[in-house]
């Protein structure tokens, strides 16, 4: 670990020098790339330098302890300092281990959030709308921007499907474990007998693809335009502004119709298509690596029930980590930090076991 940290410090110093080079400063693209890397490495360098100070202090305290055999007071003071420094050393060592874990290259990216009503009919669609509101509120608390790319509302306020772009630093790192089947247990407003119904909604969180990551041959695209329609099939636009893009090699289809401009719908549809294709490539790679091995917690397998929202008991349970919270209303209002932190901590602990 210490060898890795020394290499990182050398790289950090090198980048620090490059950032003061007038030629680099003049190239804003290159400078910004170095600045991002410098900021990332500083998160490791600062605790590493503190760790070195602590180990040096510990060595000094141990030396004083050994040389003070005839001075009981000095020896006691040195022993107390050694205890404190050993605690600090252990804490910093664990922190550095976590910081040295391989980073998900997608962590800092924006995301495409896709929510779809599953089993449960209109009740599932209503809960899909609740979940979209929950994630939107959470995004607001973090200062992220939410833009709806495509949606299929129902007549009573539900959502058959909604796709939204969430833009903000670390959006993917915070929400990547939300992919999966979300189950709701509650009494629907339309239920006269007071029976609890169980419905399901699927959530997919995809990192936004960048142009350099994925090359799409225009000849592989089939682009159709048609008239937008709303709930019940009624026309909501008098021009052919809706866009359907089919990616012929895999048959992936994306439809965007929320904008009145055909060009804007096409731009949005291409963003969604790129993210889906990138996600397919990423999952294929992960499947190859994880073949014949038990899935890790929070793998995002969308056939897996990951969370249950039980209204009668005011309870939310994340089945992957056994976390149960009795504050459903606050969570649906966007208070997701406790759940997000618990999932992240569990994943880091699992990664640390593999790393060690």
Number of C-alpha atoms within 10 A of each C-alpha: 9 11 8 10 16 13 10 18 19 12 15 21 13 12 18 14 10 16 18 11 12 9 12 15 14 10 10 11 11 13 19 14 10 18 16 11 14 19 12 13 18 15 12 20 20 11 16 21 13 14 21 14 14 20 16 13 16 21 14 14 21 17 12 16 20 12 12 15 11 9 10 11 11 15 19 13 13 21 16 12 16 20 13 13 21 15 12 16 19 12 12 18 17 12 15 20 15 17 17 16 12 9 10 9 10 17 17 16 20 23 28 27 27 22 28 25 26 21 15 17 12 21 25 26 28 22 27 29 23 17 23 23 15 20 22 19 20 19 19 13 11 12 12 17 14 19 12 16 24 22 20 18 19 17 11 10 12 19 25 21 22 20 22 22 23 24 20 17 15 16 22 26 20 17 21 22 22 24 24 22 24 25 23 23 17 18 18 17 8 9 10 8 8 11 10 15 14 18 22 24 26 25 25 22 27 26 25 24 22 13 10 6 9 13 9 14 8 9 8 12 16 13 15 14 18 14 16 21 16 16 12 9 8 9 12 14 17 10 14 15 22 25 27 18 20 17 19 12 8 10 11 13 17 20 23 26 29 23 19 17 14 20 13 18 23 24 14 23 23 19 19 28 22 21 21 22 18 19 17 14 13 11 15 12 11 12 13 9 10 12 9 8 8 7 12 13 16 20 17 21 17 15 10 16 19 23 22 20 25 19 17 11 12 14 17 23 19 18 15 16 16 8 14 15 14 15 14 18 15 12 22 19 16 19 18 17 12 12 20 16 12 14 23 18 12 15 18 17 13 13 15 15 9 8 13 6
